[in-house]
Amino acid sequence: MTTAIREPKNQYQFEAKSKYRESVWDEFSYGITTFGDRDIANAKVLFFPSRHGAEIPIALSRGFKEENLIACDKSEEIALSSWRKDYPLIKFYGNTLSRTIERLQEDSIKLDAANMDLCSPLCNQVYDDLRKLFELTPLNDNFVLAITALKGREASGLTDTVNALTGLSGPIDRIQIIRRFFMTLGLITWGLKKDEYLSTNKNMVYGVWVINKKQWIIDKYNLFFGRHKASLLKIINLQKNAEFNQLKGNGGVALSLIDEIIAMSIVIQSERKTFDTSFGNWCCEDGICNETELFDLYCRAMQIYVNWLNFDSLIGKVGNK
Ligand SMILES: C[S@@+](CC[C@H](N)C(=O)[O-])C[C@H]1O[C@@H](n2cnc3c(N)ncnc32)[C@H](O)[C@@H]1O
């Protein structure tokens, strides 16, 4: 079902929006290559270019390919936009996001990222679409998702209810609410970006996350611990014995182990930590450790990583003992 377009008078053509676009596509480049370990040139991205398609040149300038961009809009006017002639290889679903998600599944399109620049307040439609996206769409691991939400205008009491259910308090932090929602879906997120901009007189907030299914992580690291548990426990014990701080030098723990610990630490941080806007950094959310034994191990490995950024000093010692 298509509908008439609803857009502000400026048709999303203003400086703060341009900066927002640059920032989102920068995070897509970073997230896909760093976390996903994939090539930008092959990355498939769903987005909502609207009338002017201003995101398209930005995406192309970052190395995304026209044929891998997938556009969606429920408005019939967008189907007639000039960017469709300029970029004929961009696949376009002239439908609601909900229907597009079904079409993506039918067409077996596996997404690497999506920019849900819907600009609506957080409402059931957004949650339903997100739920459907993660249930139906084939997504690559380390999927990168950006969501923009209008601050305010939520149905009265809805955000209070969400806050009450999630245990959040104080000013409503929509990005936190979205992150909590992801957790209810069994998703683990790593925040890349959180920012706001003014659209005429409306405040918009957006977040960009790397997202994984928790089960994928657990499966992956179960395997990892099957291989490296002994070494890891040794590292943890060394830290306990303060011998840890004296380690200097050469040889030993396989580099792949270090890589795995770094990857794992990222996952753990996303699980246990939250973005602190006042410091622009990640900080501990509640300090409560109720994870399984395995997750406890991940957490301790993460602490090692954080405490000991100089991994050169780690390489060799443990493996050689
Ligand atoms: C904020 S605009 C996108 C602006 C664009 N990203 C830019 O940078 O200029 C949002 C677009 O998404 C479309 N849209 C909003 N909700 C949608 C939904 N649930 N399904 C499909 N299209 C939707 C609107 O018609 C509108 O054209």
The ligand as a Gaussian input file, in Angstrom:
#p B3LYP/6-31G(d) Opt

LIG

0 1
 C       13.000000      11.355000       6.819000
 S       12.610000      10.810000       5.240000
 C       14.167000      10.213000       4.645000
 C       15.159000      11.308000       4.357000
 C       16.420000      10.818000       3.724000
 N       17.017000       9.735000       4.464000
 C       17.420000      11.943000       3.595000
 O       18.527000      11.836000       4.133000
 O       17.101000      12.918000       2.946000
 C       11.719000       9.382000       5.558000
 C       11.150000       8.737000       4.330000
 O       10.735000       7.440000       4.701000
 C        9.429000       7.194000       4.252000
 N        8.820000       6.328000       5.266000
 C        8.542000       6.638000       6.555000
 N        8.039000       5.579000       7.201000
 C        8.008000       4.565000       6.307000
 C        7.596000       3.194000       6.363000
 N        7.132000       2.662000       7.488000
 N        7.699000       2.454000       5.251000
 C        8.180000       2.981000       4.098000
 N        8.570000       4.262000       3.979000
 C        8.502000       5.041000       5.069000
 C        8.754000       8.548000       4.145000
 O        7.752000       8.537000       3.121000
 C        9.920000       9.457000       3.797000
 O       10.067000       9.655000       2.405000

